[in-house]
Amino acid sequence: MDSERSALLRLKDSFILNRSASGDTLAYPKVSSWKLEGQVGGDCCSWDGIECDDNTGHVIGLDLSSSFLYGSINSHNSLFQLHHLRRLSLSDNDFNGSEIPSAIGNLTRLSRLDLSWSGFTGQIP
């Protein structure tokens, strides 16, 4: 799905990857594989951390755990355009004490959410 692929690429661009003092990325973040080059049609279902429904092709799972992501996610983030998400893991990243975005409540199909060790604060809407 082109709209989901675009949303994922915008999501990738919204993150800051934690880097060492020398400027090297501290680990291999899953979003590093999210590229259009070299992929027929830019199939996001083959990207690290992405799970798609075999029948519809919609993105139903997003696992960005332990990806050394830093920053915050607000309610206008493209993450919330992934309306078919059933599973979301943002665990073991550093969202710098930012509030859990209220738009997470708009992901009505979400049945599994993991925000452990992510640096979020507040209540899950």
N, CA, C and O of each residue as an XYZ file, in Angstrom:
500
protein
N       0.828     -1.176      0.000
C       0.000      0.000      0.000
C       0.882      1.254      0.000
O       1.695      1.466      0.900
N       0.696      2.066     -1.028
C       1.530      3.261     -1.194
C       1.381      4.248     -0.043
O       2.371      4.833      0.398
N       0.158      4.442      0.452
C      -0.041      5.405      1.536
C       0.644      4.936      2.820
O       1.182      5.751      3.569
N       0.625      3.635      3.074
C       1.291      3.114      4.268
C       2.803      3.212      4.117
O       3.499      3.564      5.069
N       3.320      2.904      2.923
C       4.761      3.023      2.683
C       5.207      4.476      2.893
O       6.236      4.724      3.522
N       4.440      5.424      2.372
C       4.766      6.847      2.550
C       4.730      7.239      4.023
O       5.597      7.973      4.496
N       3.726      6.749      4.745
C       3.618      7.043      6.179
C       4.822      6.490      6.938
O       5.339      7.143      7.844
N       5.271      5.281      6.569
C       6.427      4.676      7.234
C       7.698      5.468      6.950
O       8.519      5.659      7.848
N       7.870      5.930      5.720
C       9.066      6.713      5.392
C       9.061      8.056      6.115
O      10.115      8.531      6.539
N       7.888      8.676      6.262
C       7.805      9.919      7.034
C       8.073      9.647      8.508
O       8.705     10.458      9.184
N       7.594      8.504      9.013
C       7.866      8.105     10.401
C       9.373      7.964     10.605
O       9.920      8.469     11.585
N      10.035      7.283      9.685
C      11.496      7.113      9.759
C      12.180      8.473      9.837
O      13.077      8.670     10.657
N      11.765      9.407      8.994
C      12.389     10.729      8.958
C      12.123     11.549     10.216
O      12.829     12.523     10.478
N      11.112     11.168     10.997
C      10.782     11.921     12.213
C      11.677     11.563     13.390
O      11.682     12.268     14.399
N      12.438     10.471     13.273
C      13.280     10.025     14.381
C      14.699     10.559     14.261
O      15.192     10.840     13.169
N      15.328     10.689     15.400
C      16.759     10.948     15.480
C      17.369      9.630     15.932
O      16.921      9.044     16.917
N      18.380      9.162     15.224
C      19.039      7.924     15.623
C      20.139      8.259     16.616
O      20.983      9.114     16.347
N      20.135      7.585     17.774
C      21.177      7.812     18.776
C      22.533      7.465     18.176
O      22.689      6.434     17.522
N      23.501      8.326     18.402
C      24.837      8.122     17.847
C      25.871      8.221     18.963
O      25.640      8.849     19.996
N      27.013      7.587     18.728
C      28.112      7.661     19.686
C      28.818      9.006     19.532
O      28.482      9.785     18.640
N      29.790      9.283     20.395
C      30.535     10.542     20.334
C      31.258     10.694     18.995
O      31.477     11.816     18.538
N      31.630      9.586     18.366
C      32.334      9.651     17.079
C      31.371      9.857     15.908
O      31.802     10.027     14.768
N      30.054      9.841     16.196
C      29.072     10.056     15.139
C      28.526      8.780     14.529
O      27.653      8.829     13.663
N      29.035      7.627     14.976
C      28.534      6.354     14.455
C      27.217      6.008     15.127
O      27.018      6.303     16.305
N      26.325      5.386     14.381
C      25.089      4.898     14.978
C      25.452      3.813     15.973
O      26.290      2.960     15.680
N      24.836      3.833     17.141
C      25.191      2.913     18.214
C      24.835      1.466     17.910
O      25.465      0.553     18.443
N      23.860      1.245     17.084
C      23.447     -0.109     16.741
C      22.732     -0.036     15.403
O      22.615      1.038     14.813
N      22.260     -1.164     14.932
C      21.531     -1.187     13.675
C      20.054     -0.917     13.936
O      19.328     -1.811     14.370
N      19.605      0.309     13.676
C      18.176      0.574     13.861
C      17.387     -0.059     12.719
O      17.816     -0.025     11.565
N      16.252     -0.628     13.041
C      15.445     -1.307     12.033
C      15.060     -0.388     10.886
O      14.920     -0.839      9.749
N      14.885      0.901     11.174
C      14.471      1.825     10.119
C      15.552      2.020      9.057
O      15.271      2.589      8.002
N      16.778      1.565      9.306
C      17.835      1.681      8.300
C      17.518      0.890      7.041
O      18.022      1.218      5.966
N      16.701     -0.136      7.152
C      16.344     -0.951      5.983
C      15.186     -0.352      5.192
O      14.820     -0.870      4.137
N      14.612      0.727      5.691
C      13.428      1.308      5.056
C      13.847      2.234      3.924
O      14.044      3.432      4.126
N      13.981      1.668      2.737
C      14.407      2.416      1.561
C      13.614      1.932      0.363
O      13.132      0.799      0.338
N      13.486      2.792     -0.618
C      12.802      2.420     -1.848
C      13.752      1.811     -2.870
O      13.325      1.010     -3.701
N      15.022      2.172     -2.827
C      15.972      1.691     -3.807
C      16.148      0.180     -3.728
O      16.158     -0.401     -2.642
N      16.283     -0.442     -4.880
C      16.593     -1.862     -4.940
C      15.437     -2.779     -4.609
O      15.635     -3.986     -4.474
N      14.248     -2.248     -4.476
C      13.099     -3.076     -4.157
C      12.036     -2.876     -5.211
O      11.681     -1.741     -5.528
N      11.533     -3.945     -5.751
C      10.469     -3.860     -6.742
C       9.263     -3.199     -6.101
O       8.676     -3.747     -5.168
N       8.891     -2.033     -6.590
C       7.745     -1.323     -6.042
C       7.946     -0.794     -4.635
O       7.011     -0.257     -4.040
N       9.160     -0.936     -4.085
C       9.412     -0.437     -2.734
C       8.535     -1.124     -1.700
O       7.914     -0.453     -0.876
N       8.475     -2.449     -1.729
C       7.594     -3.215     -0.858
C       7.986     -3.065      0.608
O       8.981     -3.633      1.057
N       7.196     -2.299      1.344
C       7.513     -2.064      2.751
C       7.325     -3.323      3.598
O       7.819     -3.380      4.724
N       6.632     -4.315      3.089
C       6.407     -5.550      3.859
C       7.694     -6.342      4.059
O       7.740     -7.241      4.898
N       8.736     -6.021      3.299
C      10.015     -6.714      3.458
C      10.973     -5.947      4.372
O      12.074     -6.424      4.651
N      10.571     -4.779      4.835
C      11.427     -3.975      5.703
C      11.467     -4.554      7.115
O      10.498     -5.153      7.582
N      12.609     -4.366      7.790
C      12.766     -4.834      9.168
C      11.716     -4.196     10.069
O      11.467     -2.992     10.003
N      11.108     -5.025     10.909
C      10.156     -4.532     11.895
C       8.739     -4.364     11.380
O       7.850     -3.978     12.139
N       8.508     -4.646     10.096
C       7.180     -4.477      9.501
C       6.543     -5.840      9.287
O       7.175     -6.760      8.769
N       5.300     -5.957      9.687
C       4.515     -7.165      9.434
C       3.271     -6.763      8.648
O       2.556     -5.839      9.034
N       3.020     -7.462      7.547
C       1.862     -7.155      6.712
C       0.889     -8.333      6.700
O       1.285     -9.486      6.876
N      -0.365     -8.026      6.494
C      -1.401     -9.040      6.337
C      -1.185     -9.738      4.996
O      -1.060     -9.082      3.962
N      -1.142    -11.061      5.016
C      -0.895    -11.831      3.794
C      -1.971    -11.635      2.739
O      -1.685    -11.718      1.545
N      -3.192    -11.379      3.157
C      -4.303    -11.243      2.212
C      -4.465     -9.829      1.672
O      -4.661     -9.637      0.472
N      -4.384     -8.843      2.554
C      -4.663     -7.462      2.130
C      -3.408     -6.655      1.813
O      -3.473     -5.683      1.060
N      -2.269     -7.046      2.378
C      -1.027     -6.295      2.203
C      -0.887     -5.105      3.134
O       0.128     -4.410      3.093
N      -1.897     -4.854      3.981
C      -1.829     -3.741      4.924
C      -0.809     -4.024      6.024
O      -0.599     -5.172      6.415
N      -0.182     -2.961      6.513
C       0.750     -3.063      7.634
C      -0.068     -3.305      8.898
O      -0.897     -2.481      9.284
N       0.180     -4.454      9.540
C      -0.564     -4.808     10.757
C       0.342     -4.888     11.984
O      -0.143     -4.948     13.113
N       1.655     -4.889     11.763
C       2.582     -4.954     12.877
C       3.768     -4.046     12.649
O       4.310     -3.972     11.547
N       4.165     -3.359     13.701
C       5.324     -2.478     13.640
C       6.137     -2.706     14.902
O       5.700     -2.368     16.002
N       7.329     -3.286     14.737
C       8.207     -3.581     15.865
C       9.496     -2.778     15.703
O      10.394     -3.155     14.950
N       9.562     -1.675     16.419
C      10.756     -0.836     16.403
C      11.494     -0.910     17.731
O      12.220      0.014     18.097
N      11.307     -2.003     18.446
C      11.984     -2.173     19.730
C      13.500     -2.204     19.524
O      13.997     -2.701     18.513
N      14.211     -1.665     20.500
C      15.683     -1.680     20.520
C      16.287     -1.147     19.228
O      17.243     -1.719     18.705
N      15.737     -0.064     18.717
C      16.223      0.513     17.461
C      17.020      1.800     17.664
O      17.342      2.490     16.697
N      17.339      2.124     18.921
C      18.134      3.305     19.241
C      17.513      4.574     18.668
O      18.215      5.436     18.140
N      16.190      4.679     18.777
C      15.474      5.859     18.321
C      15.416      6.877     19.459
O      15.329      6.510     20.630
N      15.465      8.137     19.103
C      15.460      9.215     20.086
C      14.549     10.319     19.584
O      14.497     10.590     18.385
N      13.847     10.941     20.478
C      12.998     12.064     20.111
C      11.637     11.952     20.759
O      11.504     11.450     21.875
N      10.630     12.422     20.050
C       9.266     12.334     20.557
C       8.338     12.045     19.392
O       8.687     12.241     18.228
N       7.168     11.581     19.728
C       6.131     11.303     18.732
C       4.910     12.103     19.152
O       4.373     11.896     20.240
N       4.469     13.014     18.297
C       3.272     13.772     18.636
C       2.059     13.170     17.927
O       2.197     12.246     17.125
N       0.901     13.683     18.220
C      -0.338     13.111     17.685
C      -0.531     13.362     16.195
O      -1.474     12.839     15.600
N       0.345     14.154     15.585
C       0.259     14.405     14.144
C       1.247     13.545     13.365
O       1.362     13.684     12.147
N       1.958     12.661     14.053
C       2.954     11.810     13.421
C       2.290     10.859     12.432
O       1.154     10.431     12.633
N       3.007     10.535     11.369
C       2.471      9.637     10.337
C       2.216      8.221     10.862
O       1.520      7.442     10.211
N       2.762      7.883     12.014
C       2.470      6.589     12.634
C       0.967      6.355     12.733
O       0.493      5.231     12.567
N       0.230      7.412     13.000
C      -1.204      7.288     13.246
C      -2.026      7.216     11.953
O      -3.256      7.202     11.994
N      -1.345      7.169     10.822
C      -2.001      6.910      9.544
C      -2.008      5.420      9.218
O      -2.579      5.001      8.210
N      -1.377      4.630     10.067
C      -1.344      3.173      9.875
C      -2.557      2.566     10.578
O      -2.434      1.930     11.625
N      -3.711      2.774      9.989
C      -4.993      2.447     10.616
C      -5.229      0.955     10.815
O      -6.117      0.576     11.578
N      -4.464      0.107     10.155
C      -4.671     -1.333     10.252
C      -3.765     -1.996     11.298
O      -3.790     -3.216     11.461
N      -2.965     -1.186     12.005
C      -2.028     -1.742     12.992
C      -2.757     -2.547     14.067
O      -3.746     -2.099     14.648
N      -2.241     -3.734     14.307
C      -2.738     -4.584     15.398
C      -1.705     -4.698     16.514
O      -2.047     -4.866     17.685
N      -0.426     -4.603     16.123
C       0.666     -4.736     17.086
C       1.656     -3.590     16.882
O       2.043     -3.273     15.758
N       2.056     -2.978     17.997
C       3.014     -1.872     17.955
C       3.971     -2.008     19.125
O       3.546     -2.094     20.277
N       5.268     -2.028     18.827
C       6.288     -2.039     19.875
C       7.282     -0.922     19.612
O       7.946     -0.882     18.576
N       7.367     -0.027     20.569
C       8.358      1.051     20.552
C       9.293      0.908     21.754
O       9.970      1.862     22.136
N       9.325     -0.271     22.339
C      10.083     -0.500     23.572
C      11.588     -0.336     23.363
O      12.111     -0.481     22.258
N      12.254     -0.030     24.465
C      13.715      0.064     24.514
C      14.268      1.083     23.519
O      15.221      0.805     22.791
N      13.655      2.264     23.501
C      14.139      3.422     22.751
C      14.151      4.590     23.727
O      13.866      4.391     24.908
N      14.467      5.781     23.286
C      14.513      6.928     24.193
C      13.651      8.060     23.636
O      14.099      8.861     22.816
N      12.414      8.103     24.101
C      11.511      9.160     23.676
C      11.523     10.321     24.664
O      10.592     11.124     24.718
N      12.600     10.389     25.443
C      12.993     11.577     26.188
C      11.920     12.138     27.114
O      11.790     13.355     27.240
N      11.158     11.276     27.757
C      10.164     11.738     28.722
C       8.962     12.405     28.096
O       8.195     13.066     28.797
N       8.771     12.248     26.784
C       7.622     12.880     26.134
C       6.338     12.122     26.489
O       6.367     10.937     26.821
N       5.230     12.830     26.410
C       3.924     12.246     26.717
C       3.543     11.193     25.679
O       3.859     11.328     24.497
N       2.869     10.157     26.130
C       2.293      9.193     25.195
C       1.271      9.957     24.362
O       0.353     10.559     24.920
N       1.411      9.945     23.033
C       0.499     10.749     22.212
C      -0.947     10.279     22.323
O      -1.223      9.080     22.309
N      -1.863     11.232     22.434
C      -3.279     10.875     22.564
C      -3.801     10.165     21.324
O      -4.761      9.400     21.417
N      -3.194     10.400     20.168
C      -3.655      9.768     18.921
C      -3.466      8.262     18.928
O      -4.003      7.570     18.064
N      -2.714      7.742     19.884
C      -2.549      6.288     19.954
C      -3.907      5.625     20.187
O      -4.117      4.468     19.821
N      -4.820      6.371     20.798
C      -6.174      5.864     21.003
C      -6.970      5.744     19.715
O      -8.010      5.085     19.693
N      -6.495      6.376     18.630
C      -7.165      6.280     17.337
C      -6.815      5.006     16.579
O      -7.447      4.688     15.572
N      -5.818      4.282     17.054
C      -5.449      3.015     16.421
C      -6.375      1.934     16.978
O      -5.982      1.144     17.836
N      -7.594      1.913     16.480
C      -8.665      1.111     17.075
C      -8.479     -0.388     16.913
O      -9.120     -1.160     17.627
N      -7.633     -0.820     16.008
C      -7.409     -2.260     15.811
C      -6.250     -2.787     16.649
O      -5.958     -3.983     16.631
N      -5.592     -1.895     17.381
C      -4.423     -2.274     18.169
C      -4.819     -3.226     19.287
O      -5.674     -2.904     20.112
N      -4.197     -4.396     19.311
C      -4.464     -5.354     20.383
C      -3.225     -5.590     21.244
O      -3.329     -6.143     22.339
N      -2.063     -5.178     20.761
C      -0.827     -5.357     21.514
C       0.004     -4.083     21.392
O       0.324     -3.647     20.286
N       0.349     -3.490     22.533
C       1.135     -2.269     22.581
C       2.240     -2.443     23.608
O       1.974     -2.772     24.763
N       3.479     -2.223     23.190
C       4.619     -2.340     24.102
C       5.398     -1.031     24.077
O       6.042     -0.696     23.082
N       5.330     -0.300     25.178
C       6.065      0.956     25.340
C       7.088      0.847     26.462
O       7.607      1.861     26.928
N       7.384     -0.376     26.900
C       8.303     -0.557     28.034
C       9.699     -0.026     27.695
O      10.174     -0.153     26.567
N      10.325      0.558     28.682
C      11.683      1.088     28.571
C      11.827      2.029     27.373
O      12.851      2.027     26.689
N      10.799      2.823     27.134
C      10.818      3.719     25.977
C      10.977      5.187     26.358
O      11.194      6.033     25.490
N      10.871      5.491     27.629
C      11.023      6.875     28.056
C       9.789      7.724     27.875
O       9.867      8.950     27.959
N       8.639      7.097     27.625
C       7.382      7.848     27.558
C       6.868      8.103     28.966
O       7.195      7.366     29.897
N       6.062      9.151     29.121
C       5.405      9.425     30.387
C       3.906      9.549     30.141
O       3.463      9.711     29.004
N       3.141      9.472     31.206
C       1.707      9.691     31.111
C       0.913      8.404     30.965
O       1.444      7.294     31.010
N      -0.370      8.605     30.791
C      -1.316      7.500     30.694
C      -1.521      7.100     29.231
O      -1.417      7.929     28.328
N      -1.810      5.837     29.020
C      -2.193      5.366     27.693
C      -3.645      5.746     27.484
O      -4.510      5.349     28.265
N      -3.924      6.521     26.423
C      -5.308      6.979     26.178
C      -6.262      5.810     25.954
O      -7.455      6.019     25.736
